[in-house]
């Protein structure tokens, strides 16, 4: 299955109804969080989604007539989402010791809560709701329960749809659903490629090709700072505060879209044209603790790059190989295999004192990643494999696989 998401063009009546559905979904979720939290603190069994729905209909819905104005699917899905959240919470707390905590800010106060424990939802943040039933698609329109025909910003793929999710981002409404998808095994024109992610350049390939980083946050940082300064001067709850908040959200949404677009283009190119892609298992959380480079690292979207490669390699019949994070790809000479222990982050050119090779640092790392995979037997198409650092010595003497054009000499 493949997800499809597009923007809706709602009128005032439909926008009001969408806000009501999102509000009921949030209300039901927060109510169920309170019920489950009380059961958890008293060491009782946490109620399931079915139990929560029965309790909600009996105690809450019968006393609040406004809950009948929306579809019953909206609160029901909130209970299912909470049930899934508690299952994930128990998995995060290893051995059920319930000692892992994280720091959050609640009403201006710093508090420590259990990691993964479901929290209350806030109005205006990640508003969404779920609908199911008879759904019809007709070109750029879609008919859903309670709403009727909704106009979309583009022509929709004509498939049988059983359920949809309508969400709100930057004061715009979107509809998403799943459609059938068959893996497209493309004819690869190129073989194995090593990919080294960086800050100045988004990706450097072992064949010498370079993809520049778009850096959307850095380019819009000044404009974002101005809008946030204007927002801080508005009175909370006023219409001017809401308008200023929408401008900030719109710019954040634009920045995210620019980053996502460049990542999609790069990952699609790699998975369609190469039989195997070799990347490093980067510790993004640890790298972002360096406050001088944290903004640039997060602006590159390294995790999203790996996530997209994982499913696109399955779509197009490629192999994704992930090298262990402790493999010294940047410090190892791609020609003789000598390891340069004193290599600094500021050294953008790799100079080997053993064989005299002078090459760009990122290109050297990409070639090492490619050579490391060459020494291993290729796995089946679409399967990701993890290479440990113990076998990196086997990939050192791959001089025959390195083209002379990769050795860039700097004068």
N, C-alpha and C positions, 0 to 999 in steps of 0.2 A: 504494500500500500504506500501511497505517496500523498502528502498533505498539500492542499491548495488553499491559498489565502489571498483575498482581494478586498479592496476598500468599498464600503457601501455609501450610497448617496441618499441619506434619509431626509424626509421632511420633518417639520416641527412635531407633528403628532407621533411619527414613528420614533423620533429621538426621545420624546418623553416616555414612550412605552419601553424603549430600550433601557433608559435610566431606571425605570421601575423594576424591570427584570434583574438588572445588575444589583439594585438595592436589596431586593428580596433574597437574592443569592448570597449577598454579603451578610444580611441579617441572619439567615439560617445558618451560615457557617459560624458566625460569632456566637450564636446561641449554642450550637453543638460543641464549640470549643469550651465554653463555660461548663457544660454538662460533663464532658469527657475529662476536663481538668479536675473537677470536683471528685470524680470517680478515681482518677489516678492518685490524687493526694490521699484519699481515704483507703487506698490499696484495694479497690474493688475492680471488678471486671469492666473494661472499657466497652460501652455499648457499640454495637455494629451499626452500619448504615440503615439497615431495616429497622432496628430498635429505635434509632434516632428519629426516623421518619414517623413511626407510630406515635412516639411521644410528642413529636412536634405537632401532628394533626390533632391529637387529643388535648394537649395543654395550651398550645399557642395559636394554631390556625383557627380554632373554633371561636377564639375571643377577639381576633383581629380580622375584620372583614376585608381590609385592603390587601391581604395576602392572596385573596381569590381573584384579584385583577390580573394576575400574571399566570403563566403556564406552570403546572405542577412539576415539570422537568427541571426548572431552575433551582428550587431548594433541594430536590432529590439528588441532583448531581453534586451539590455542596456537601451532602452527607457522605457520598462516595469518595469525594476528594479528601475529606477529613480522615476517613477510614484508611485510605492509602497513606496519608501523612503520618498517622500513628504507626503503621507498619514500618515505614522508613525510619521513624524515630527509634523504634526498638532495635533496628539493624545497626544504626549508628552507635548506640550505646552497647559496646562490646561486652559480652558475658552478662548483660543486663545489670551492670553495676551502677548505672545512672550517676556517673561522676563527671562526665565530660560537660563542661559549661562554656558558654560564650558570652561576650559583653554586648549588650544592646542598650539603646536609649529609649526610655518610655516616659513620655510627658516631661522631657527635659532632664530626667534623672538617669544616671548610669546604673544598670542592674545586670546581674549575672543570672542567666537562665540555662536550663539544660539544652545542650546542643541538639537541634532537630525537633525540639518540642513545638508543636503548632501554636502560632500566635494569632491574635485578633487581626482582622483585616481593616484597613483604613479606607474611608471614602475617597474616591478619585485615584486610587492606586491599584493598578491591575484589575480594573472593572471588567467582568466578563460573565457570561451565563451560557447555559447549554439548552438546546432544544432538539426534540426528536418527534417523528411522526411522518405525515405525508409531505414530502418536499419535492417540488417540481422546478426544473431548470428550463428556461426559455431564453436563449441567446444571452443578453446582458441583464436578465432579470431572474430572480429566484423567489419562489413562494414557500414561506415557512409558516408553521402554526402561530396563531395569535397576531401575527404581523400582516399576513397576506403577501402581496407582491412587493419585493424590495429591489430597487435599482442598484446595479453594480457599476464600477468604473471601467469594466472590461467584459468581453464576451467570456462566458463560463464554459468549461468543458462539460459536455453532456453525458453524465453518468448517473446511475441510480444512487441516490443519497439517502441515508437513513437518519443521520443526525448532523448537527452543525454546532459550532461554537462561535458566538458573537462577542467580540472584545473591543475595548476602547483604548486608543493610544493617541496621545497629543490631541485630544478633543475630536478625534476621528474614529468612526466605527468600522470594524473589519469583520468579515465572515470567513471561517475556515472549516474545511471538511476533508475527508480522505477519499482518494480516488484510486482505482486499480493501477498498478505499475508493474511492468515486466522488465527485467534486467536486459539492458542493451549491450551485448558483447561487441565492442567496436574493434576494428582492425588497427592494431597499434603500429605506429610508424617509428617509434623509438623504444629502446630497451630500458635497462635499469637506470634510474636517476637518483642522485642524492640531493636532498633539499636542506639547506641551512637557513634557518630563520634569523632575522636580525632586526636592528633598530633603524639604521640608515637605509637599508634596503630590506623590503619585506621578505624576499626569498632570493637566494643565490643557488642556482642549479649547478650540478657537476659538469654539465656540458658548456658552461660559460654564460648561459642566459641569466639576466638579472631582472627582477621585478621590483620596481621602486615602491617604497611605502607611501601611501596617500596621506597618512597622518591627519585625519579629519579633525580630531580634537585639538591638535596643536594649531591648525589653521583657523579654527573658530573659537579659540580660547579667549581672545580679547572681546569678541562680540558676546560670548556667553557671560563673561565677567561683568560687562556693562548691563546686560539684562538682569542678572542676578542682583546687582547693586540697586537697580530700579525696583525690583521685587521686594527687597528688604525694607524699602522706604514706604511701602503701601501698608495700609491698615488691614490686618487679617480679618477676613469675613466680608470685606467690601468688594464691589464689582471691579474696581480697578485692580485689586489684588488678584482676583480671578483671571482678569485679562493678562496681567503681567506673568502670572504663573503659566498660562497657556502658551505665551511666547517662549518662555524658557523650555517648556516641554517640547514645543515644536522644533526648536533648535537641537535639543538632545536627540530627538527622533531623526532629524536630518543627518546628524553626525553618525548615528548608529547605522543608518541606511547606506551611507557612503562606505563605511568600513565593511559592511556585510557584502556590498556589491563587489568590491575589489577581491575579497576573500573567495566569493563564489566563482568569479572568473578564473582565478588562479587554480583553485582546486579542480574545476571542471577541465581546464587545459591539461593538468597533470594526469588525472585519472583517465582521460580519453586517449592520450597520446603515448603513455608509457606503460610498459608491462609491469613494472614494479617501482614503487616510490619508497625511499628510505628516509625517515626523519628521526629526530631525537626525542626522547621522552623528557621534555623540559619541565623543570620544577618552577612553574609560573608563580605560584604562591611565595616560594622562597626568593625568587628573583625580584618580585615586586616589593620586598622589604627594603631594597636599596632605594632610598627616597630621591636620589638624584636621577635614577633611571626608571622609577616605577611608572610615571606617567607615559613615557615612551613605550615601555613594554606592554602595558595594558592597552595602549592605543593601537598596537599591532594586531591584537586579537589572536594570540597564539593558540589558545584552547579551541576557539571556534574553527581555526584552520585545521586542526587535527580531527575535530568532530565531523566536519564536512568531508574530509578525506576518507574517514572510516566507512561512511555509507555510500559515497560516490564510487569508491573502488569496487564495491559489491555491485553497483549498478552497471558499471562499464567493464567488469571482468579484469580488474587490475589487482595487484598484490600490494598491500601496505605493510612495510616492515618497520618496526619501532625499535631503535637502538637504545640501550640502557643509558640513563642520564649521566652515569659516571665514566662513560667512554670518552677519552680525551681527544675528541675530533679536531679541536682547534690547535692543540699543542703538539699533535703528531704530524710529522713531515709526510706528505702524500707521495714522496718519491723514494725515500730510503727507510722510512719508519722510525726515525729518531724522534724522541719525545723532548720537547723544549719546556722544561719545568718553570722557567722564569718568565714565561710569556704573560704580558700584562693585557688588561682590557683595552688600554689605549693604543696598543700596538696593532695597527690596522694592516700591516704588511708582515707576512711570515718570512723570516730569514733563517734558513737552516745552516748551522755552523758545521754540520757533518758533510753534506753533499753540495752546499752552496746554492740551494734552491731559493729563489726569491719569488713569492707569489702572494696574491691577495689572501687575507686571512679567511674570509668567508668562503672563497672558492676552494681553498685548501681543506676546510672542514667538510664542504659538500663532497669533494672527491673522496675523502676518507670514509664518509658514510656510504658512498657507492661501493667502494672497495671492500668494505666490511660485509656487505650483503653478497658480493660476488663469491666470497669464500664459503658461502653456505648454499645448500641445495634449495632451489626455489620451491616454494610451497604452492598449493592449489590456488586458483584464481579467486580473488575476493576474500582471502583469509589473511588476517593480521597476525604477525608473529613477533615475539619479543626476543631480541638478541642480548645476551648478558655480556658484561664487560670482560669476562674471563677469556673470551675467544677473540679479542681484538688483535692479538698478535698474529693470528692467522691471516689477517687482511693487510698486513703491513707490506709484504713483498709482492705487490700487485703492479709493478712498474710497467708491465706490458699493457695494462688497461688504461694507462694515462696517456693522453695525447700531448704532443709537444706544445700545441697551441694553448693548453691550459696553464703552462708555466709562464706567467706574465713577469717580465723583467722590468724593474723600476730603476731609473737612472737618478 
